[in-house]
Amino acid sequence: MTAQLGRARAALAATSYSAASMILPSLIQAAETTAADAAGRVRDRAHALLADAYVLAAMLATKAHTDAVAWVAADRALRAARASGDVLAVAGAAREVAIAMRRQGRHASATGLLADTAARLDAGTGQTDSLVLARYVNLLCTAAYASAQAGKPHDADTFISEAELAARRLRAAPPALGIPTPATVAAYRISIHNALGDPSASLTVARTVDPGPVADLRTIRQVLHRHRPRLGRLRGPRPCRRRAAGGRAGSSGGGPPAIGHRVHLRHAVPARTRPAPAARAGGPHAERLTRERP
């Protein structure tokens, strides 16, 4: 199961969403069976692995803009993580629940969950484990963006400034999937400025970024591409460029798959975890998640 989880995580990182969605259903079923039948440390480990699998399912559903599926998968992830007692699993699952809340417009609940979870990590010491510190930075970045979308610039700046300080302590850590760097935090600050209606500040941040690893440079480029219409208005009109005769790179199918595999992505979460038609707006789930907030 650990190998399956690694393959699913690698496929998601490579934007191979269809491949990831083919792995997750059997992985989730196997982890649930093990968690139900095992005891002791084996059961705890199965719950933690199940939580990580549901986190990936929630991320896939978010990529496909199926927010109700993402909400249910994140809820399942948080339940499994709490059953495992693994603080890293709880932090990762809580972040996905908060993202689902934010996408449903529940910014205050999302920010509260993120802040409470980050505080429980106790990551303020110099001896903090690098993986715990990485989760701490990710939680703060997500809280900052949720605050910006809620129109609270002071809260957003408080969260992202703390994330920047914590990310500097990760410079000595080896690059790994999910380990943020100062460039990762800078990408969030760019998005925060745009969410607050200040794209000129985004350009200022982008010009000062030390991209570091290639993964972080790709993150910066994705953020800038997302906000290109606003940034283009600041830079003024650009000369028209003719498209190359062969079309854009990747248009022949050689590029990464588009975020459009909705049928496959829905199968990433077993059918019994999907919301009933009456619950697709997230109402009952929202109340349940609020009550479960740590």
C-alpha positions as CSV (number, residue, x, y, z in Angstrom):
1,M,0.0,0.0,0.0
2,T,2.9,2.3,0.7
3,A,4.2,1.8,-2.8
4,Q,0.8,2.5,-4.2
5,L,0.5,5.7,-2.3
6,G,3.9,6.8,-3.6
7,R,2.9,6.1,-7.2
8,A,-0.3,8.0,-6.7
9,R,1.5,10.9,-5.1
10,A,4.1,11.0,-7.9
11,A,1.4,10.8,-10.6
12,L,-0.4,13.8,-9.0
13,A,2.8,15.8,-8.8
14,A,3.4,15.1,-12.5
15,T,-0.1,16.2,-13.3
16,S,-0.9,12.7,-14.5
17,Y,-4.4,12.9,-13.0
18,S,-5.9,10.0,-14.9
19,A,-3.1,7.7,-13.7
20,A,-3.5,8.8,-10.1
21,S,-7.3,8.2,-10.3
22,M,-6.7,4.7,-11.5
23,I,-4.5,3.9,-8.4
24,L,-6.6,5.5,-5.6
25,P,-9.8,3.3,-5.5
26,S,-8.0,0.0,-4.8
27,L,-5.6,1.8,-2.4
28,I,-8.5,3.3,-0.4
29,Q,-10.3,-0.1,-0.3
30,A,-7.2,-1.9,0.8
31,A,-6.4,0.6,3.5
32,E,-10.0,0.6,4.8
33,T,-10.0,-3.2,5.0
34,T,-6.6,-3.3,6.9
35,A,-7.7,-0.5,9.3
36,A,-10.9,-2.5,10.1
37,D,-9.2,-5.9,10.6
38,A,-5.9,-5.0,12.2
39,A,-5.0,-3.8,15.7
40,G,-2.4,-1.7,17.4
41,R,0.3,0.0,15.3
42,V,-0.7,-1.8,12.1
43,R,-4.2,-0.3,12.4
44,D,-2.8,3.2,13.2
45,R,-0.5,3.0,10.2
46,A,-3.4,1.9,8.0
47,H,-5.5,4.8,9.2
48,A,-2.6,7.2,8.5
49,L,-2.2,5.8,5.0
50,L,-5.9,5.9,4.4
51,A,-5.9,9.6,5.4
52,D,-3.1,10.3,2.9
53,A,-5.0,8.5,0.2
54,Y,-8.1,10.5,0.8
55,V,-6.1,13.7,0.8
56,L,-4.9,12.8,-2.7
57,A,-8.5,12.0,-3.7
58,A,-9.6,15.4,-2.4
59,M,-6.8,17.1,-4.3
60,L,-7.9,15.3,-7.5
61,A,-11.5,16.3,-7.0
62,T,-10.4,19.9,-6.4
63,K,-8.5,19.9,-9.7
64,A,-11.6,18.7,-11.5
65,H,-13.7,21.4,-9.7
66,T,-16.0,18.8,-8.2
67,D,-16.1,20.5,-4.8
68,A,-18.7,18.3,-3.2
69,V,-16.5,15.2,-3.8
70,A,-13.5,17.0,-2.6
71,W,-15.3,18.0,0.6
72,V,-16.4,14.4,1.4
73,A,-12.9,13.0,0.6
74,A,-11.3,15.6,2.9
75,D,-13.8,14.8,5.6
76,R,-12.9,11.1,5.3
77,A,-9.2,12.0,5.4
78,L,-9.6,13.9,8.6
79,R,-11.5,11.2,10.3
80,A,-8.9,8.6,9.4
81,A,-6.1,10.9,10.4
82,R,-7.5,11.5,13.9
83,A,-8.0,7.8,14.3
84,S,-4.3,7.2,13.5
85,G,-3.0,9.7,16.0
86,D,-0.4,10.9,13.5
87,V,0.0,14.7,13.7
88,L,1.3,14.9,10.2
89,A,-1.7,13.1,8.8
90,V,-4.0,15.3,10.8
91,A,-2.3,18.4,9.5
92,G,-2.5,17.3,5.9
93,A,-6.1,16.3,6.1
94,A,-7.2,19.4,8.0
95,R,-5.6,21.5,5.2
96,E,-7.7,19.8,2.6
97,V,-10.9,20.2,4.7
98,A,-10.1,23.9,5.0
99,I,-9.6,24.2,1.2
100,A,-13.0,22.6,0.7
101,M,-14.5,25.0,3.2
102,R,-12.9,28.0,1.5
103,R,-14.1,26.9,-1.9
104,Q,-17.6,26.8,-0.4
105,G,-17.2,30.4,0.9
106,R,-16.7,29.4,4.5
107,H,-13.5,31.5,4.9
108,A,-13.7,32.1,8.7
109,S,-14.2,28.4,9.4
110,A,-11.4,27.4,7.1
111,T,-9.0,30.0,8.7
112,G,-9.9,28.9,12.2
113,L,-9.3,25.2,11.4
114,L,-6.0,26.0,9.8
115,A,-4.8,28.2,12.7
116,D,-5.8,25.7,15.4
117,T,-4.1,22.9,13.6
118,A,-0.9,24.9,13.0
119,A,-0.8,25.8,16.7
120,R,-1.1,22.2,17.8
121,L,2.1,21.3,15.8
122,D,4.2,23.4,18.2
123,A,6.6,24.3,15.4
124,G,8.1,27.4,17.0
125,T,11.4,25.8,18.2
126,G,14.6,25.4,16.3
127,Q,14.5,21.6,17.0
128,T,11.2,21.1,15.1
129,D,11.3,18.1,12.7
130,S,11.5,19.2,9.1
131,L,8.3,17.4,8.1
132,V,6.3,19.0,10.9
133,L,7.7,22.4,10.0
134,A,6.7,21.8,6.3
135,R,3.2,21.0,7.4
136,Y,3.2,24.2,9.5
137,V,4.3,26.3,6.6
138,N,1.6,24.8,4.3
139,L,-1.1,25.4,6.9
140,L,-0.1,29.0,7.3
141,C,0.1,29.7,3.6
142,T,-3.4,28.3,3.1
143,A,-4.7,30.3,6.0
144,A,-3.2,33.4,4.5
145,Y,-4.9,32.9,1.1
146,A,-8.2,32.1,2.8
147,S,-7.9,35.4,4.8
148,A,-7.1,37.3,1.6
149,Q,-10.2,35.9,-0.2
150,A,-12.2,36.9,2.9
151,G,-10.9,40.5,2.4
152,K,-8.8,40.5,5.6
153,P,-5.4,41.9,4.5
154,H,-4.0,42.2,8.0
155,D,-4.7,38.5,8.9
156,A,-3.3,37.4,5.5
157,D,-0.1,39.3,6.0
158,T,0.3,37.9,9.6
159,F,-0.1,34.3,8.4
160,I,2.2,34.7,5.3
161,S,4.9,36.5,7.2
162,E,5.1,33.7,9.8
163,A,5.2,31.2,6.9
164,E,8.1,33.1,5.4
165,L,10.0,33.0,8.6
166,A,9.3,29.3,9.1
167,A,10.2,28.4,5.5
168,R,13.7,29.9,5.9
169,R,14.3,27.2,8.5
170,L,13.7,24.6,5.9
171,R,16.6,25.7,3.6
172,A,18.8,23.0,4.8
173,A,16.2,20.3,4.3
174,P,16.6,18.1,1.2
175,P,14.1,18.9,-1.6
176,A,11.1,16.6,-1.4
177,L,7.5,16.5,-2.6
178,G,5.4,18.6,-0.3
179,I,8.4,20.4,1.4
180,P,7.8,24.1,0.9
181,T,10.6,26.6,0.3
182,P,10.7,30.4,0.4
183,A,9.8,30.4,-3.3
184,T,6.7,28.3,-2.5
185,V,5.6,30.9,0.0
186,A,6.4,33.7,-2.5
187,A,3.9,32.0,-4.9
188,Y,1.3,32.3,-2.2
189,R,2.1,35.9,-1.5
190,I,1.6,36.6,-5.3
191,S,-1.8,35.0,-5.1
192,I,-2.7,36.9,-1.9
193,H,-1.9,40.2,-3.5
194,N,-4.1,39.3,-6.5
195,A,-6.9,38.2,-4.2
196,L,-6.8,41.5,-2.4
197,G,-6.9,43.4,-5.8
198,D,-3.3,44.5,-5.9
199,P,-1.7,42.8,-8.9
200,S,1.1,45.4,-9.1
201,A,2.4,44.1,-5.7
202,S,2.4,40.6,-7.2
203,L,4.8,41.8,-9.9
204,T,7.0,43.3,-7.3
205,V,7.2,40.0,-5.4
206,A,7.7,38.0,-8.6
207,R,10.8,40.1,-9.5
208,T,12.5,39.3,-6.2
209,V,11.9,35.6,-6.1
210,D,14.8,33.2,-6.0
211,P,13.1,30.3,-7.7
212,G,15.3,27.6,-6.2
213,P,14.2,24.0,-7.2
214,V,12.5,23.6,-10.6
215,A,9.3,22.5,-8.9
216,D,9.0,25.9,-7.2
217,L,9.8,27.8,-10.4
218,R,7.0,25.9,-12.1
219,T,4.7,26.9,-9.2
220,I,5.6,30.6,-9.7
221,R,4.9,30.3,-13.4
222,Q,1.6,28.7,-12.9
223,V,0.5,31.4,-10.5
224,L,1.6,34.2,-12.9
225,H,-0.1,32.5,-15.8
226,R,-3.4,32.2,-13.7
227,H,-3.3,36.0,-13.2
228,R,-2.0,37.0,-16.6
229,P,-5.0,39.0,-17.6
230,R,-4.6,41.4,-14.7
231,L,-0.8,41.5,-14.9
232,G,-1.1,42.2,-18.7
233,R,-3.2,45.3,-18.0
234,L,-0.4,46.6,-15.8
235,R,2.3,46.0,-18.4
236,G,0.4,47.4,-21.3
237,P,-0.3,45.9,-24.7
238,R,2.1,43.5,-26.1
239,P,2.8,42.8,-29.8
240,C,0.8,40.0,-31.3
241,R,2.7,36.8,-31.9
242,R,1.7,34.3,-34.6
243,R,1.2,30.8,-33.5
244,A,3.8,28.4,-34.8
245,A,2.8,26.3,-37.7
246,G,2.6,23.1,-35.6
247,G,0.4,24.7,-32.9
248,R,1.3,25.0,-29.3
249,A,3.5,22.5,-27.7
250,G,1.6,19.6,-26.2
251,S,-1.5,20.1,-28.4
252,S,-0.8,16.9,-30.2
253,G,-1.2,15.0,-26.9
254,G,2.4,14.9,-25.9
255,G,2.0,17.3,-23.0
256,P,0.7,16.7,-19.5
257,P,-3.0,15.7,-19.4
258,A,-5.5,18.6,-19.0
259,I,-7.6,19.0,-15.9
260,G,-10.6,17.5,-17.6
261,H,-10.7,13.8,-16.7
262,R,-13.8,14.3,-14.6
263,V,-15.2,10.8,-15.2
264,H,-11.9,9.2,-14.0
265,L,-11.5,11.6,-11.1
266,R,-14.9,10.8,-9.7
267,H,-13.8,7.1,-9.6
268,A,-10.8,8.2,-7.4
269,V,-13.3,8.2,-4.5
270,P,-15.3,5.0,-4.0
271,A,-19.0,5.5,-4.7
272,R,-20.2,5.2,-1.1
273,T,-18.1,8.2,-0.2
274,R,-19.8,10.5,-2.7
275,P,-22.5,12.8,-1.4
276,A,-26.1,12.1,-2.0
277,P,-27.8,14.6,-4.4
278,A,-29.4,16.5,-1.6
279,A,-26.0,17.0,0.1
280,R,-24.0,18.2,-2.9
281,A,-24.1,21.8,-1.9
282,G,-22.1,20.9,1.3
283,G,-24.7,21.9,3.9
284,P,-24.7,18.8,6.1
285,H,-21.0,18.3,5.6
286,A,-20.3,21.9,6.6
287,E,-22.0,21.5,9.9
288,R,-20.4,18.2,10.6
289,L,-16.9,19.5,9.8
290,T,-17.4,22.5,12.0
291,R,-18.3,20.4,14.9
292,E,-15.3,18.2,14.4
293,R,-12.9,21.1,14.2
294,P,-10.0,20.6,16.7
